[in-house]
Amino acid sequence: MMLRLSIGALLAASAWAQQDPAVERPRLVVLCAVDQLASWVFEEGRPFFAADGGFQRLMEQGAEFGKCAYQHACTETGPGHATIGTGVPASVHGIVRNAWWSAQQGKPDGRLVYCVNEPMPALPDLPEGKDRGPGLLRAPTFASSLKKGVKGSKVASVSWKDRSAILMAGPDADAVVWIEATTGNLVTNTAWAKTTPAWVTRFNEERAIDGFFGSVWDRSGPEAAYAGLVDDRRHEVAHQNGTNQHTLPQPITGGKLEPAPAYYLQLFASPQGNTVVRLAAEAAVGGMELGADATTDLLCVSFSSTDVVGHVFGPDSVEARDALLKLDRELALFFGFLDGVVGAGRWALFLTADHGVGPTPEAAKAAGRDAGRGLLQTGARNAAEQELTKRFGKPPEGKHFFTHVGEFSFYFDQDVLAALRGERDAAAMLLEASRVAAEAAASARGIGAAFATQDLLAPGKEHDALRASLVLALYPGRAGDVQLVVKPYWLDGASPASHGTPHAYDKEVVAFAIGPGVRAGARIGDAITPGFGAVWFAQMLGLPRAAAVVDTVPQSLLGGK
Ligand SMILES: [Zn+2]
């Protein structure tokens, strides 16, 4: 795999497109993520975007990429934002899932490691921001490269989700902020600041987040935008304000009389959550004077609420369609703000998503597809354990073959394998057991394929696209022994909809570029990954190209004023 990457890098270097020196460098570059914005979801919403909305502006004044997809199979928030921030897949940046089983592999005392967990003292006035950091990220971010290469540059990263803000920017940013639902505060910690930045304190004191208390989430688009969508579906999660309804309109209160954690959580699952993120991003630009002079600064911003809405109501819901239309408006306001503060033509932006999403299985079924849901990983585990017992015998009393099953993988208990391995050596036993488990799991309900991790990593193997995407999601010490892939349109667990698979609906996402030098209205057919923004900005600013990045800047993107 490393070999393939380095050949890719060589090819990339030869096709190195140069930025027109006559085009002025932007004062601010923006990496913008919309959480869960799958290409197919965007296409279904496209006819209904506002003429003066953000997407129309991106299409007219910027360039749209028709083929943007993740290479890695682990289509989740942590891995996606890390790719957006670094330009490389999960096998290089090491963020293989939102959480993974700890490196105590094979030991029963392992634990689930959250991708941005790091022992980190809180700031005294923001105790809820403690123990978050970028320490598990294994690749340098574009932000770090900018801080190193452009003297005086400033970097801020803003999102509702901690992992999104942290992994897009990394350790060297001047400010990384996210929202904690326990207090509704915008928080950071000592990983980035000795004291709370004044603009963060001001933002929290002004309580912009509480300004949406009691506001009503209602349809905002034309009637045609919701045609064919059913609002009241049993498999949706109810709006969390005590009404127990699945329909719009709904007041955003969390079922409380005043702002409380339940309110912040309902806000998170509503389009207004994205408004809060926009206001926070604007506070960062203003408070840190980003883009105020000729030294290029970076803003990372990720709109999280589209993801939550997609999970709890489904991407095929009235709520998700409306959240997308409201985001379109939000982006227009944000771009207008940047025009006013930084100056029109003085900022550049790359917009993409951290992953896509599958339709709710119910909607997929109604469309005639083979689809379903259930405890698919549990079923796979049972099938594997049965077959392993048949082949190798029962595990010792009180023991199980696996120490952990989750994140679409099995982790063996090495002590159990040792007890049952007979004449085989440990490596041969692990490989044989992994293959037996994979074969049995692959025939379980809703499971499409399963592989022994060792087979995926065997050197010199030519992989098909599915296996290659799984290899790009593996990182030493953070991978299980067997990798599971659910069938397309099959969903593990009870949430109405989700992502995390190597299927097209999870990997293919939107991508737009806008800024000085970009050919307005261009539609780019070249395949890119969501790491493109980091590569494009580095090239634009004459910063070194990171070793493992795969994207190149197509000549067809440039040539504008
Ligand atoms: Zn999600």
Boltz pocket constraint, residues with backbone or C-beta under 6 A from the ligand:
constraints:
  - pocket:
      binder: B
      contacts: [[A, 36], [A, 77], [A, 307], [A, 308], [A, 311], [A, 499]]
      max_distance: 6.0
